[in-house]
Amino acid sequence: MDQLQAEIHTQEANIKALRARIDSEQIEPKVFEVTDVTTAMRTQDGALAAYNPAVYSAYQRLVQYASFFRYAKNNNSANWRRTIANVSVQPSVKTPTAWEREQR
């Protein structure tokens, strides 16, 4: 019983340390500019649009939304924080990363 209590105490200390670490870390991810990739995308802009217009359109929309949200966050941070606090994704869906192909 003493060994089990010691193990529980050790695990609780580990959990406490992890919680402290999570709380102290930056909430938002760090963003690194990848200039080589950005330049390559810009030079191939027309080719990408011609190759797959639907995907290119989705890519453009994503970039436009990202730009708008960065603008809103930088220019009105109080409302941004309030808005983000009220955002919830329903239902919570786990995105599949792999699946088995049907045998033909």
Summary of the structure (lengths in Angstrom):
residues: 104
radius of gyration: 22.7
end to end distance: 57.4
largest distance: 70.1
contacts: 148
relative contact order: 0.04
helix: 68%
strand: 0%
